[in-house]
Amino acid sequence: MFQYLLAFAGIIGIFARKVTWLARINDGFAKKDNKFAEKSPC
């Protein structure tokens, strides 16, 4: 039973790490888009 809990916690940890990594990449792209928007005359 304890092994199942450890495995479940590990999967959640990996998933959370991937989610934060994706959020960081999206944040970076958003900042780049903002910079381009500021530079463009439109």
C-alpha positions in Angstrom: 0.0 0.0 0.0 2.8 2.4 1.0 4.6 1.7 -2.3 1.5 2.7 -4.3 1.3 6.0 -2.4 5.0 6.7 -3.1 4.5 5.9 -6.8 1.4 8.1 -6.9 3.2 11.0 -5.2 6.1 10.6 -7.6 3.8 10.8 -10.7 2.1 13.9 -9.2 5.5 15.5 -8.6 6.6 14.8 -12.2 3.3 16.1 -13.6 3.5 19.3 -11.4 7.1 19.9 -12.6 6.0 19.6 -16.2 3.1 21.9 -15.7 5.3 24.6 -14.1 7.9 24.1 -16.9 5.2 24.6 -19.5 3.8 27.7 -17.6 7.4 29.1 -17.5 7.7 28.6 -21.3 4.3 30.2 -22.0 5.3 33.1 -19.7 8.4 33.6 -21.8 6.5 33.5 -25.0 4.0 36.0 -23.6 6.8 38.4 -22.7 8.3 38.0 -26.2 4.9 38.8 -27.8 4.6 41.9 -25.6 8.0 43.1 -26.7 7.0 42.6 -30.4 3.7 44.3 -29.8 5.5 47.3 -28.3 7.9 47.5 -31.2 5.3 47.1 -34.0 3.6 50.4 -35.1 0.2 48.8 -35.4 
